[in-house]
Amino acid sequence: FAHSGPWDHFARVPLFLYGPGHIPALGSVGSRATVADLAPTLARQLDFPMRTEEGRTLGRAVDPDGPPPRVVVVVVWDGGGRNVLDAHPGAWPTLHGLIPSGVWFERAEIGSSPSITGPVHASIGTGTLPRTHGRVAHEMRLGAELAYSSDVAPRDLRVPALADLWDRARD
């Protein structure tokens, strides 16, 4: 029932990019990926400059001739790692059917342990790992105070997220 821990089956998750006209239809690819690669990849699709310390653009997931998308939606299936999909192969027919029309990284690395929501989501948004963005747990110290995940906000990250950079640049 748990979906958090230091084991590989929790630390490796599927990463799927889909967008006709923006994402090539390559299906499952064997390339290495981390969740920190998502922000720089989306920035590249938006033709928006973003440099991060750890994340890199997943070049196979970007159509170099495609126009920037008008909308980007990121869906996180928290607790839906590869082990869950393997255990319930018939429970995700829509996602499974879309794989040939996008780019599916079978076992992307989350880049932190244990596999808890806050650090992973911060890595997705910032394109960096916990050592850089600073979200290392659900409970952490902010100055002299103990803060819980419900108390922290994007402003508490050490680096800005792609959405914040985009928002500032576009006023």
RALIN-V257115 format. One line per field, one symbol per residue. psi: psi as a letter, one per 30 degrees, with the letter a starting at -180 (. if undefined). A space follows every 10 residues. Layout:
psi->???
This chain:
psi->flgklfleff fklkkkkkjk fekkifbklg lkllfffeee eeeeefhkkk kleeklkief gkjffklklf kkkkkkikgh leeeeefifg fheeeeffef gakjjeikkf glklileeee eeeeefglle feffjflekl kjbfkkklef fllefflfll leeeeeeefg .
